[in-house]
Amino acid sequence: MEYSLQAICNEFIENRRILKNVFKAQPDAIYPMCANLYCAHNIPADEQKLLHCKQIVKEESKTYKRFHGNMYALVSCILALSDNPEEKRRQAEEYYQLLKQYFAPCDRLVFAAFTLADLAEPGNAREIIERGHELYQYVHQTHRALISEDDGVLAVLMAFTEKTNDALIEDVESCYRTLKTLAQGKYVRNAALILGLSDRESQEKSEAFIKLFNVLKEHGLNITKNYMLSVLAAITILGIDPEMIASEIEDVDKFLSTQKGYKGLFGTDKKRRLLHSTLLVTTANSPGIIPDVVSVKSLLPLLAVQVIMMISCTMSVLSLNPPQAKNK
């Protein structure tokens, strides 16, 4: 394994250990997703800062009431990435209130608020939100197979692209038609949306996606047709040789299989371990989430994957914690 990839793997394991110390008894999906989030930002998890942000979420923010219980860990981790968590919380809350004027309020919309806090220029957030809503409405009315009621978050990410609305939707639809040969449903749709964030020709990137999928299968990597497809879409955009990607995933998967929490009878199952391995390879080959240094265009695919994986965590948590009836 190359040194840089090994370093990210080591960082991932350490981040995961710290997160488990700070957030007890969380769903298993949360720890690796948040650990990888820190790797993507090239920031080591800081236990004291996480504890501080945990208190912010629990005590100060009305916006995050939906996250009482397990979900506060996700928001705490996002806040702890900032040099100024209190300001980040305030800004995200302001954007969340704006988002609620255009999209139905839900837990996942908070991720869009944080994305705006990271990427939007001062005074430009409403314009981005309005374009995201316009895209969402257009797709919902004319291409309903490409979007669902929960996709307001992805619509906001799409609004950061420089493509015209028509060009963007045509691109996503073309990718979706090609990818449907592999699977159906929201996972293929999410992969097509991520591919649409790239400026490469629709047919070229769709065929590259299918080639990557097939190469991984030839290597005996059991690629499940769920959230893994979104990760593969982000890797496809990077334009890296599929054989190299397959080799790196194999190396990381072998490494993880020797680590606490992944090995033994009660460790993470092989399918989830492979997902984590693929995420780490994506992170290792991406420019890193550094908004002030890296262009927004190059950040969008990786950010989209991070958002989709966070959403997958909310689904896991919500299944464990069904909403309680309100007191009359």
C-alpha positions in Angstrom: 0.0 0.0 0.0 1.3 3.5 -0.9 2.4 5.7 2.0 -0.3 8.3 1.5 -3.1 5.7 1.4 -1.7 4.0 4.5 -1.6 7.3 6.3 -5.2 8.0 5.5 -6.1 4.5 6.7 -4.3 5.0 10.0 -5.9 8.4 10.4 -9.3 6.8 9.7 -8.8 4.2 12.5 -7.7 6.8 15.0 -10.6 9.1 14.1 -13.0 6.3 14.5 -11.5 5.4 18.0 -11.9 9.0 19.2 -15.5 9.3 17.9 -16.4 6.1 19.7 -15.0 7.6 22.9 -17.0 10.8 22.6 -20.3 9.4 21.3 -21.3 6.2 23.1 -23.7 3.6 21.8 -24.3 5.2 18.4 -25.4 3.1 15.4 -22.4 1.5 13.8 -22.8 3.4 10.5 -22.1 6.8 12.1 -18.5 6.2 13.3 -16.9 5.3 10.0 -18.8 7.9 8.0 -17.7 10.7 10.4 -14.2 9.3 10.6 -13.9 9.5 6.8 -15.4 13.0 6.9 -12.4 14.1 8.9 -10.0 12.3 6.5 -11.6 14.1 3.6 -11.0 17.5 5.3 -7.5 16.4 6.3 -8.2 17.3 9.9 -7.6 14.8 12.8 -10.6 14.3 15.1 -10.1 16.4 18.3 -11.8 14.8 21.4 -12.1 18.0 23.4 -13.4 20.0 20.4 -16.0 17.2 19.7 -17.1 17.3 23.3 -17.5 21.1 23.1 -19.5 20.8 19.9 -21.6 18.1 21.4 -22.7 20.6 24.1 -23.4 23.3 21.5 -25.8 20.9 19.7 -27.5 19.7 22.8 -27.9 23.1 24.5 -27.8 26.0 22.2 -29.4 25.3 18.8 -33.1 25.2 18.2 -32.3 24.0 14.6 -31.0 20.7 15.8 -33.8 19.6 18.0 -34.6 16.9 15.5 -31.1 15.5 16.2 -31.7 14.6 19.9 -30.6 11.1 20.5 -28.2 9.5 18.1 -28.2 12.1 15.3 -26.5 14.8 17.3 -23.2 13.0 16.7 -23.3 13.8 13.0 -24.0 17.5 13.5 -21.4 17.7 16.3 -18.8 16.2 14.0 -19.6 18.7 11.2 -19.3 21.6 13.7 -16.0 20.4 15.0 -14.5 20.7 11.6 -14.8 24.4 11.8 -12.3 26.8 13.4 -15.3 28.6 14.9 -18.0 26.1 15.7 -20.3 28.7 17.2 -20.2 30.9 14.1 -20.6 27.9 11.9 -23.7 26.9 13.9 -25.2 30.4 13.6 -24.6 30.6 9.9 -26.0 27.1 9.2 -29.1 27.9 11.3 -29.6 31.1 9.2 -29.3 29.1 6.0 -31.6 26.4 7.4 -34.3 29.0 8.0 -33.8 30.2 4.3 -34.0 26.6 3.0 -37.3 26.0 4.9 -38.9 28.7 2.8 -38.3 26.6 -0.4 -38.1 23.0 0.8 -40.1 20.9 3.2 -38.2 20.9 6.5 -36.5 17.6 7.4 -33.4 16.4 9.2 -31.5 16.0 5.9 -32.0 19.7 5.0 -29.5 20.6 7.7 -26.7 19.0 5.6 -27.6 21.5 2.8 -27.4 24.3 5.3 -23.8 23.3 6.3 -22.9 22.9 2.6 -24.0 26.5 2.0 -22.0 27.6 5.1 -18.9 26.0 3.6 -19.3 27.0 -0.1 -21.6 30.0 -0.6 -20.2 33.4 -1.0 -21.5 36.0 1.5 -24.9 37.3 0.4 -25.1 34.6 -2.3 -26.9 31.8 -0.4 -30.5 32.8 -1.3 -29.6 32.8 -5.0 -28.1 29.3 -4.7 -31.1 28.1 -2.8 -33.5 29.6 -5.3 -31.7 27.9 -8.2 -31.7 24.6 -6.3 -35.5 24.9 -5.7 -35.9 25.8 -9.4 -34.0 22.7 -10.4 -35.9 20.5 -7.9 -39.2 21.7 -9.2 -38.3 21.3 -12.8 -37.0 17.8 -12.3 -39.9 16.8 -10.1 -42.4 17.9 -12.8 -40.7 16.6 -15.9 -38.2 13.9 -14.8 -39.7 12.4 -11.7 -37.6 9.2 -11.9 -34.5 11.4 -11.2 -35.6 12.9 -7.9 -37.6 12.2 -4.7 -39.1 14.3 -2.0 -35.9 14.1 0.1 -33.5 15.3 -2.7 -33.6 19.0 -1.8 -30.1 18.6 -0.4 -28.7 17.3 -3.7 -30.6 19.9 -5.6 -28.8 22.6 -3.6 -25.5 20.9 -4.5 -26.5 20.8 -8.2 -27.2 24.6 -8.0 -23.4 25.2 -7.5 -22.6 23.9 -11.0 -21.9 26.3 -13.9 -24.1 24.4 -16.4 -27.4 25.7 -17.5 -30.4 24.0 -15.9 -31.3 22.3 -19.2 -27.8 21.1 -19.8 -27.5 19.8 -16.3 -30.8 17.9 -16.4 -30.1 16.5 -19.8 -26.7 15.3 -18.6 -28.1 13.6 -15.5 -30.9 12.0 -17.5 -28.5 10.6 -20.1 -26.3 9.1 -17.3 -29.3 7.6 -15.7 -30.5 5.9 -18.9 -27.1 4.2 -19.2 -26.7 3.3 -15.6 -30.2 1.7 -15.5 -28.6 -1.3 -17.3 -26.9 -2.1 -13.9 -29.8 -1.4 -11.4 -32.9 0.5 -10.7 -34.1 3.0 -8.1 -32.7 5.8 -5.9 -29.1 4.4 -5.8 -28.7 4.6 -9.5 -30.4 8.0 -9.5 -27.9 9.3 -6.9 -25.0 8.0 -9.0 -26.4 9.8 -12.1 -26.8 13.0 -10.1 -23.1 12.8 -9.0 -21.9 12.1 -12.6 -24.0 15.1 -13.7 -21.7 17.4 -11.5 -18.8 16.6 -13.9 -18.1 18.5 -17.1 -17.1 15.3 -19.0 -19.4 14.1 -21.8 -22.4 12.0 -20.5 -21.7 8.9 -22.6 -18.0 9.0 -21.7 -18.4 9.2 -17.9 -21.4 6.7 -18.0 -19.3 4.1 -19.8 -16.3 4.8 -17.5 -18.6 4.1 -14.5 -19.7 0.8 -16.0 -16.2 -0.1 -16.8 -15.1 0.6 -13.2 -18.0 -1.4 -11.9 -17.1 -4.4 -14.1 -13.4 -4.2 -13.2 -14.2 -4.3 -9.5 -16.4 -7.3 -10.0 -13.6 -9.1 -12.0 -11.4 -8.6 -9.0 -13.9 -10.4 -6.8 -15.0 -7.2 -5.1 -18.7 -7.7 -4.2 -20.1 -4.2 -5.2 -23.6 -4.0 -3.8 -26.0 -1.9 -5.8 -26.8 0.6 -3.0 -24.9 3.6 -1.6 -21.7 2.1 -3.1 -22.9 3.3 -6.5 -22.6 6.9 -5.4 -19.0 6.3 -4.2 -18.2 4.7 -7.6 -19.6 7.7 -9.4 -17.3 10.1 -7.5 -14.3 7.8 -8.3 -15.3 7.8 -12.0 -15.2 11.6 -12.1 -11.6 11.4 -10.8 -10.6 9.7 -14.0 -8.2 7.2 -12.4 -7.4 3.8 -14.0 -10.0 1.2 -12.7 -7.3 -1.4 -12.2 -5.4 0.9 -9.9 -8.6 1.7 -8.0 -9.4 -2.1 -7.6 -5.9 -2.7 -6.3 -6.1 0.1 -3.8 -9.6 -1.1 -2.6 -8.2 -4.6 -2.1 -5.2 -3.2 -0.1 -7.4 -1.1 2.2 -10.0 -3.9 2.7 -7.1 -6.2 3.7 -5.8 -3.6 6.1 -9.3 -3.0 7.7 -9.9 -6.7 8.1 -7.0 -6.7 10.6 -8.3 -3.8 12.7 -10.4 -3.8 15.8 -14.1 -3.6 15.0 -13.6 -5.2 11.6 -12.1 -8.5 12.4 -13.6 -11.5 14.2 -17.1 -12.9 14.4 -18.7 -9.7 15.7 -16.8 -7.3 13.5 -18.2 -5.2 10.7 -19.5 -7.5 7.9 -17.6 -7.8 4.6 -20.0 -5.7 2.6 -19.9 -2.7 4.9 -16.1 -3.1 5.2 -15.8 -2.9 1.4 -18.0 0.2 1.4 -15.6 1.8 3.9 -12.6 0.7 1.9 -14.0 2.3 -1.2 -14.8 5.5 0.6 -11.2 5.7 1.9 -9.8 5.2 -1.6 -12.1 7.9 -2.9 -10.9 10.2 -0.2 -7.3 9.4 -0.8 -7.6 10.2 -4.5 -9.7 13.4 -4.1 -8.3 16.9 -3.8 -9.6 17.2 -0.2 -12.4 19.3 1.1 -10.6 22.7 1.6 -13.1 25.3 0.2 -10.7 28.2 0.5 -8.0 26.3 -1.5 -9.8 23.9 -3.9 -12.3 25.0 -6.5 -16.0 24.5 -5.7 -16.4 22.6 -9.0 -13.8 20.0 -8.0 -15.3 19.7 -4.5 -18.9 18.9 -5.6 -18.6 15.2 -6.3 -16.9 14.4 -3.0 -19.3 16.6 -1.1 -22.2 14.9 -2.8 -20.9 11.5 -1.7 -20.4 12.8 1.9 -24.0 14.2 2.0 -25.4 10.9 0.6 -23.5 8.9 3.2 -24.7 11.2 5.9 -28.3 10.7 4.7 -27.7 7.0 4.8 -26.8 7.4 8.4 -30.0 9.3 9.1 -32.0 6.5 7.6 -30.2 4.0 9.9 -30.7 6.1 12.9 -34.3 6.9 12.1 -35.1 3.2 11.8 -33.7 2.8 15.3 -35.4 5.8 16.7 -38.9 6.3 15.2 -40.4 9.8 15.7 -42.4 10.1 18.9 -45.9 11.4 18.9 -46.2 15.1 19.9 -47.9 15.9 23.1 -51.2 17.5 22.6 
